[in-house]
Amino acid sequence: MHWNRRVIAIFLLFYALFVQLCISDDECKKGTDTECKSKPKSDHESEKYTKASNTKWKKYLMKIDQAVLEYHECNPDDCSCHESVINSDLAVWEYKEKGITKEKFNEAKTRGLGTHYQIINHKLYREENCMFPARCSGVEHFLLEIIKKLPDMELILNTRDWPQSPKYSNPLPVFSFSKVVDENWDIMYPAWTFWEESFICRKEKEWPWDKKIPKGFFRGSRTSSERDPLIRLSRAEPELVDAEYTKNQAWKSDAIFIQL
């Protein structure tokens, strides 16, 4: 995937803000007051650009500068952008497991870790069930583009948001579009959204960087509490980020939203 320097810098800055926000919340909960109260807006605004505030963020700004300095663009046309990921993900099967065996594959299939696909005589087959049909359709779009080049094979494709083969147990052959490198054995594949590339390219031309405003944006469901700091940040600093939850797939709890 191609990441430009601005995207990397913005990502690191948001991460730093989330960490600081979570620390502030914890300190508030440890206090003796029965109610956690925020500082008045005027006090908060007056502290934004003080020397102490700049010093506090210095270590994160240094990380951003270092990431920009070390960034090198790659050629997306020859797969070199993804070569290191491919080699890393398949290393366990080459050096430790000595290949993907039928027993390992059947274990992943019977445990329901993903959707079972088969390619036979350059035709694509899939089991009836798919947790996210739109995601399966996106993957199938690309498989069918190269179906004439593929040999007979079968694979387990995970369309969930989270990986399925943790490193605290033996590896299982399952393709996923996200994982934590140090915690999961899953084999990465490009997210299904890439089949909308033509639409994305049109929007990039319509909204070049010099037309965009310096504000983060998020819309999504509350699939975990890890997203709460972003919503809190949006409410505390609306000029910095515009973030809201949507109702699809969200946890239906009034208490959760009141506590935010």
Secondary structure, DSSP 8 states (H G I E B T S, - for coil): ----HHHHHHHHHHHHHHHHHHHHHHHHHTSSSSS-----HHHHHHHTTSHHHHHHTHHHHHHHHHHHHH-----TTTTTTTHHHHHHHHHIIIIISSS--HHHHHHHHHTT-SEEEEEETTEEEE-S--SSHHHHHHHHHHHHHSGGG--SEEEEE--SSS-S-BTTS-----EES---TTTB--EE---GGGGGHHHHHHHHHHS-GGGS-S-EEEEEE-SSGGGHHHHHHHHH-TTTEEEEEESTT----HHHHHH-
